[in-house]
Amino acid sequence: MEAIEQAIRNALAKSDAINPAIRQKIYESAWGAHERSLAANGALDDIQREERREMLKAAITRIEDEVQATGTITAPSPPAPVVERREPILSTEPVAPRGRSERIEPSIGMAPPPEIDAPVPVSDEPVAADNYRPDKVRPRLKRNTERKKASGLTKFLIILALLALALGLLWLVASGIVKSPPSSIPQSVGTQAPSDSHEPIKEGELTPEGNWIKIFDPSDMSQVALTGRATATIAGDQLEKYVRIQSPSEADDISFKVGQGVLEQLAGKKAVFDIVAKTEDGTSTQIAVSCDFGNLGDCGRKRFDISDASKEYLVQTQFPDAKKPSAGGVIKINSDVSQSGKAVDIISIRVQVAN
């Protein structure tokens, strides 16, 4: 941290330290370099990083107080020069031959006086002290990097092996070598639920193919008749319309007409009547369904539990042989068996000859 403070002081000393904008720019530069240093130093935890930030804040505050108090900045003192110690060196110069009149003493040559280099100037850029690591830490960092690379390669190889195994199993199943186990649930063949079933139709029990005959559609209210205090009103939106029926008591039924021509097509056959209905949001009720087909008989009285989800409810009838209808018939619905006056939305009614 002292290196960063010295770098800030040196940068301010070489610039116009009196200008607040320049000081702010230098502080921000030092702070950014320090943050990059903290991010690169993985050996520090969050607490140590926060302590170093507080130390840098204290250094900047100390420098700023000094500038505002004195109007100048004290430049950092240059480091003391280091003088290298030189040992005396024996001279290698040849010695002249001695004569009678002269005596030559052995001379010891000294190396030239050392030159003291000028102190290395401090860079204007802030020093990132946290980037310093001793050399003994570098091998450990290298090992950690190599270990991470090996771990990533191992994960990649495992994923590749699983993918190859999945593709191999898919190919075995597709080629018929490995057959999927047969389902314990038999596939629907278009047959309907028994005639005494009171449960709503389930997916797959009613085949969408076949010749459906429409009995009621909300766009044609001429096929609806009311008994007693029963009511029927058209509701819905552009996507789905329905008729909302309500039976205040047990005797208040809503009748949906079944034309004589429809009954002529059903005479002597087993027919399935499909009623699509639901209740208002968040409510439920139990309805009663009965039929009157004149000389072709009826369908009994069925009860169905209706929820606020649109579902199909199934009524099966076996029409007698060797009889022809003398008139049309009706399907009667009471919207609330409990006589609480709950309403039911009838979306459509249709019929199909069962196979």
C-alpha positions as CSV (number, residue, x, y, z in Angstrom):
1,M,0.0,0.0,0.0
2,E,3.0,2.4,0.6
3,A,3.9,1.9,-3.1
4,I,0.5,3.0,-4.2
5,E,0.6,6.0,-1.9
6,Q,4.1,6.9,-3.3
7,A,2.8,6.6,-6.8
8,I,-0.1,8.9,-6.1
9,R,2.2,11.5,-4.5
10,N,4.6,11.3,-7.4
11,A,1.9,11.7,-10.0
12,L,0.5,14.7,-8.1
13,A,4.0,16.2,-7.8
14,K,4.5,16.1,-11.5
15,S,1.1,17.6,-12.3
16,D,-1.0,20.5,-11.3
17,A,-1.9,19.2,-7.8
18,I,-3.9,22.4,-7.0
19,N,-6.5,21.5,-9.7
20,P,-9.2,19.3,-8.0
21,A,-10.2,17.7,-11.4
22,I,-6.6,16.5,-11.9
23,R,-6.4,15.1,-8.4
24,Q,-9.8,13.4,-8.8
25,K,-8.5,11.8,-12.1
26,I,-5.4,10.5,-10.4
27,Y,-7.3,9.1,-7.4
28,E,-9.7,7.3,-9.7
29,S,-6.8,5.9,-11.8
30,A,-5.2,4.6,-8.6
31,W,-8.5,3.1,-7.3
32,G,-9.2,1.3,-10.7
33,A,-5.7,-0.2,-10.7
34,H,-6.1,-1.3,-7.1
35,E,-9.5,-3.0,-7.9
36,R,-8.0,-4.8,-10.9
37,S,-5.2,-6.0,-8.6
38,L,-7.7,-7.3,-6.1
39,A,-9.7,-9.1,-8.7
40,A,-6.6,-10.8,-10.1
41,N,-5.3,-11.9,-6.6
42,G,-7.2,-15.1,-5.9
43,A,-5.4,-15.6,-2.6
44,L,-7.4,-12.9,-0.9
45,D,-10.8,-13.4,0.6
46,D,-13.6,-10.8,0.8
47,I,-12.5,-9.5,4.2
48,Q,-8.9,-8.9,3.1
49,R,-10.0,-7.2,0.0
50,E,-12.2,-4.8,2.0
51,E,-9.4,-4.1,4.4
52,R,-7.1,-3.1,1.5
53,R,-9.8,-0.8,0.1
54,E,-10.1,0.9,3.4
55,M,-6.3,1.4,3.6
56,L,-6.3,2.9,0.1
57,K,-9.2,5.2,1.1
58,A,-7.2,6.3,4.1
59,A,-4.1,7.0,2.0
60,I,-6.2,9.1,-0.5
61,T,-7.9,11.0,2.3
62,R,-4.5,11.7,3.9
63,I,-3.0,13.1,0.7
64,E,-6.1,15.2,0.0
65,D,-6.1,16.7,3.4
66,E,-2.4,17.6,3.0
67,V,-3.1,19.3,-0.4
68,Q,-6.0,21.3,0.9
69,A,-4.1,22.3,4.0
70,T,-0.8,23.3,2.4
71,G,-1.7,23.9,-1.2
72,T,1.1,21.6,-2.3
73,I,2.1,17.9,-2.1
74,T,5.1,16.4,-0.6
75,A,6.9,14.3,-3.2
76,P,8.0,10.9,-2.0
77,S,11.6,10.8,-1.0
78,P,13.8,8.9,-3.4
79,P,15.2,5.6,-2.2
80,A,18.6,5.6,-0.7
81,P,21.3,4.7,-3.2
82,V,22.9,1.3,-2.8
83,V,26.7,1.3,-3.2
84,E,28.1,-2.0,-4.2
85,R,31.1,-3.1,-2.2
86,R,34.2,-3.7,-4.4
87,E,37.2,-5.8,-3.3
88,P,40.7,-4.6,-4.2
89,I,42.0,-6.2,-7.3
90,L,45.7,-7.1,-7.9
91,S,47.1,-5.3,-10.8
92,T,47.9,-7.4,-13.8
93,E,50.2,-4.8,-15.4
94,P,53.7,-6.1,-16.2
95,V,56.4,-5.0,-13.8
96,A,59.5,-3.3,-15.2
97,P,62.9,-5.0,-14.6
98,R,64.6,-4.0,-11.4
99,G,67.9,-2.2,-11.5
100,R,70.4,-1.3,-8.8
101,S,69.2,2.2,-8.2
102,E,65.6,1.7,-8.0
103,R,63.3,-0.4,-5.9
104,I,59.9,-1.2,-7.1
105,E,57.4,-1.9,-4.6
106,P,54.5,-4.2,-5.4
107,S,51.5,-2.1,-6.2
108,I,48.0,-3.0,-5.5
109,G,45.6,-1.6,-8.1
110,M,42.1,-0.6,-7.0
111,A,39.1,-0.8,-9.2
112,P,37.6,2.5,-10.3
113,P,35.3,4.1,-7.8
114,P,31.8,2.8,-8.2
115,E,29.3,4.8,-10.1
116,I,26.2,5.5,-8.1
117,D,23.2,5.3,-10.4
118,A,20.4,7.8,-10.0
119,P,17.4,6.6,-8.2
120,V,14.9,4.9,-10.5
121,P,12.0,7.3,-11.0
122,V,8.6,6.3,-9.8
123,S,6.1,5.8,-12.7
124,D,3.2,8.1,-13.0
125,E,0.9,5.0,-13.2
126,P,-0.4,3.8,-9.8
127,V,1.5,0.8,-8.5
128,A,-0.7,-2.3,-8.0
129,A,0.9,-3.6,-4.8
130,D,-1.5,-6.6,-4.5
131,N,-0.1,-8.1,-7.7
132,Y,3.2,-8.9,-6.0
133,R,3.6,-12.6,-5.2
134,P,6.9,-14.3,-4.1
135,D,8.4,-16.7,-6.6
136,K,7.6,-19.7,-4.4
137,V,3.9,-19.1,-4.9
138,R,4.0,-19.3,-8.7
139,P,4.5,-23.1,-8.9
140,R,1.4,-23.6,-6.7
141,L,-0.6,-21.3,-8.9
142,K,0.6,-23.2,-11.9
143,R,-0.4,-26.5,-10.4
144,N,-3.9,-25.1,-9.5
145,T,-4.3,-24.0,-13.1
146,E,-3.3,-27.4,-14.5
147,R,-5.6,-29.1,-12.1
148,K,-8.6,-27.0,-13.2
149,K,-7.8,-27.7,-16.8
150,A,-7.7,-31.5,-16.1
151,S,-11.0,-31.3,-14.2
152,G,-12.7,-29.5,-17.1
153,L,-11.4,-32.1,-19.6
154,T,-12.6,-34.9,-17.4
155,K,-16.1,-33.4,-17.2
156,F,-16.2,-33.0,-21.0
157,L,-15.2,-36.6,-21.6
158,I,-17.9,-37.8,-19.2
159,I,-20.6,-35.8,-20.9
160,L,-19.4,-37.0,-24.3
161,A,-19.5,-40.7,-23.1
162,L,-23.1,-40.3,-21.8
163,L,-24.2,-38.7,-25.1
164,A,-22.7,-41.5,-27.1
165,L,-24.4,-44.1,-24.8
166,A,-27.8,-42.3,-25.2
167,L,-27.4,-42.2,-29.0
168,G,-26.5,-45.9,-29.0
169,L,-29.6,-46.9,-27.0
170,L,-31.7,-44.8,-29.3
171,W,-30.3,-46.5,-32.3
172,L,-30.9,-50.0,-30.8
173,V,-34.6,-49.1,-30.0
174,A,-35.1,-47.6,-33.5
175,S,-33.6,-50.5,-35.3
176,G,-35.8,-53.0,-33.4
177,I,-33.0,-54.9,-31.7
178,V,-34.3,-53.7,-28.4
179,K,-38.1,-53.5,-28.2
180,S,-39.8,-51.3,-25.8
181,P,-42.0,-53.1,-23.2
182,P,-45.6,-53.3,-24.1
183,S,-47.9,-51.0,-22.3
184,S,-50.2,-52.4,-19.6
185,I,-53.0,-50.1,-20.7
186,P,-54.8,-51.3,-23.8
187,Q,-55.1,-48.8,-26.6
188,S,-58.5,-47.2,-27.1
189,V,-60.5,-48.7,-30.0
190,G,-63.2,-46.1,-29.9
191,T,-65.5,-48.0,-27.5
192,Q,-67.3,-45.9,-24.9
193,A,-67.7,-46.3,-21.2
194,P,-70.4,-48.6,-19.9
195,S,-73.9,-47.1,-20.0
196,D,-74.1,-46.9,-16.2
197,S,-70.9,-45.0,-15.9
198,H,-71.3,-41.6,-14.2
199,E,-67.7,-40.5,-14.7
200,P,-66.6,-37.9,-17.3
201,I,-65.1,-39.2,-20.4
202,K,-61.3,-39.7,-20.3
203,E,-58.8,-39.0,-22.9
204,G,-58.7,-41.7,-25.5
205,E,-62.1,-43.2,-24.7
206,L,-64.0,-41.2,-27.3
207,T,-62.6,-41.4,-30.8
208,P,-62.5,-38.1,-32.6
209,E,-63.2,-39.9,-35.9
210,G,-66.6,-40.9,-37.1
211,N,-69.8,-39.1,-38.1
212,W,-70.8,-36.8,-35.4
213,I,-74.3,-35.4,-35.5
214,K,-74.7,-32.0,-33.8
215,I,-77.7,-31.8,-31.5
216,F,-77.0,-28.4,-29.8
217,D,-74.9,-25.4,-30.6
218,P,-75.0,-22.1,-28.6
219,S,-75.6,-20.2,-31.8
220,D,-79.1,-21.8,-32.2
221,M,-81.2,-21.3,-29.1
222,S,-84.4,-22.6,-30.9
223,Q,-83.4,-26.1,-29.8
224,V,-83.6,-25.1,-26.0
225,A,-86.8,-25.4,-23.9
226,L,-87.3,-24.4,-20.3
227,T,-89.4,-26.0,-17.5
228,G,-90.6,-24.1,-14.4
229,R,-88.2,-21.5,-13.2
230,A,-85.2,-22.8,-15.1
231,T,-83.2,-20.2,-17.1
232,A,-80.8,-20.3,-20.1
233,T,-78.7,-17.5,-21.3
234,I,-76.0,-17.2,-24.0
235,A,-72.5,-16.2,-22.6
236,G,-68.8,-16.5,-23.6
237,D,-66.5,-14.6,-25.9
238,Q,-65.4,-14.7,-29.5
239,L,-63.3,-17.9,-28.9
240,E,-65.9,-19.9,-27.1
241,K,-69.6,-19.4,-26.6
242,Y,-71.9,-21.4,-24.4
243,V,-75.4,-21.4,-22.8
244,R,-75.5,-21.0,-19.1
245,I,-78.3,-23.0,-17.6
246,Q,-79.7,-22.8,-14.0
247,S,-82.2,-25.0,-12.2
248,P,-83.5,-23.6,-8.9
249,S,-85.3,-26.8,-8.0
250,E,-85.4,-30.5,-9.0
251,A,-88.4,-30.0,-11.4
252,D,-86.8,-27.1,-13.3
253,D,-85.1,-28.8,-16.2
254,I,-83.6,-27.5,-19.4
255,S,-84.5,-29.6,-22.5
256,F,-82.4,-29.8,-25.6
257,K,-84.3,-31.1,-28.7
258,V,-83.2,-34.1,-30.7
259,G,-84.8,-34.0,-34.1
260,Q,-86.8,-36.9,-35.6
261,G,-84.3,-37.2,-38.4
262,V,-81.5,-37.7,-35.9
263,L,-83.4,-40.5,-34.2
264,E,-84.1,-42.2,-37.5
265,Q,-80.4,-42.5,-38.0
266,L,-79.9,-44.0,-34.5
267,A,-82.8,-46.5,-34.6
268,G,-81.7,-50.0,-33.9
269,K,-78.1,-48.9,-33.0
270,K,-76.0,-48.1,-30.0
271,A,-75.4,-44.4,-29.7
272,V,-73.1,-42.2,-27.6
273,F,-74.3,-38.8,-26.6
274,D,-71.4,-36.4,-25.8
275,I,-72.1,-33.4,-23.5
276,V,-69.4,-30.8,-23.2
277,A,-69.9,-28.7,-20.0
278,K,-68.2,-26.8,-17.2
279,T,-69.1,-24.6,-14.2
280,E,-68.3,-21.0,-13.4
281,D,-64.7,-20.4,-12.2
282,G,-64.0,-21.8,-8.8
283,T,-67.3,-23.7,-8.4
284,S,-68.5,-27.3,-8.9
285,T,-71.9,-29.0,-9.0
286,Q,-73.6,-32.3,-9.8
287,I,-76.0,-32.4,-12.7
288,A,-78.7,-34.9,-13.6
289,V,-79.2,-36.0,-17.3
290,S,-82.3,-37.8,-18.5
291,C,-83.7,-38.5,-22.0
292,D,-87.1,-38.9,-23.6
293,F,-87.1,-40.4,-27.1
294,G,-90.8,-41.2,-27.4
295,N,-91.4,-44.8,-28.7
296,L,-87.6,-45.4,-28.8
297,G,-87.4,-45.3,-25.0
298,D,-85.1,-43.2,-22.8
299,C,-81.5,-43.3,-21.4
300,G,-82.3,-43.5,-17.7
301,R,-81.1,-40.8,-15.3
302,K,-77.4,-40.1,-15.0
303,R,-75.5,-37.9,-12.6
304,F,-72.2,-36.2,-13.4
305,D,-69.8,-34.1,-11.2
306,I,-69.0,-30.9,-13.1
307,S,-66.0,-28.7,-12.4
308,D,-64.8,-25.4,-13.8
309,A,-62.7,-27.2,-16.4
310,S,-64.3,-27.9,-19.8
311,K,-64.8,-31.7,-20.1
312,E,-66.8,-34.2,-22.1
313,Y,-69.5,-36.3,-20.4
314,L,-70.8,-39.5,-21.9
315,V,-74.2,-41.1,-22.1
316,Q,-74.7,-44.3,-24.0
317,T,-78.1,-45.6,-25.2
318,Q,-79.1,-48.8,-27.1
319,F,-82.0,-48.0,-29.4
320,P,-84.5,-50.9,-30.0
321,D,-84.7,-52.7,-33.3
322,A,-87.6,-52.7,-35.7
323,K,-88.9,-49.4,-34.4
324,K,-89.0,-46.0,-36.1
325,P,-89.4,-42.8,-34.2
326,S,-92.8,-41.2,-34.4
327,A,-91.5,-37.8,-33.4
328,G,-88.4,-36.1,-32.1
329,G,-87.0,-36.4,-28.6
330,V,-85.3,-34.4,-25.9
331,I,-82.3,-34.5,-23.5
332,K,-83.1,-33.0,-20.1
333,I,-80.5,-31.5,-17.8
334,N,-80.9,-30.3,-14.2
335,S,-77.9,-28.0,-13.4
336,D,-77.9,-28.7,-9.6
337,V,-79.1,-31.9,-8.0
338,S,-78.6,-30.4,-4.5
339,Q,-81.2,-27.7,-5.5
340,S,-78.8,-24.8,-4.5
341,G,-79.4,-23.1,-7.9
342,K,-75.8,-23.5,-9.2
343,A,-75.3,-22.8,-12.9
344,V,-73.7,-25.0,-15.6
345,D,-72.3,-23.9,-19.0
346,I,-73.3,-26.2,-21.8
347,I,-70.8,-25.8,-24.7
348,S,-72.1,-28.4,-27.1
349,I,-74.1,-31.6,-27.4
350,R,-73.5,-34.2,-30.1
351,V,-74.2,-37.9,-30.8
352,Q,-72.3,-40.7,-32.6
353,V,-73.2,-44.3,-33.5
354,A,-70.9,-46.5,-31.4
355,N,-68.9,-49.3,-33.1
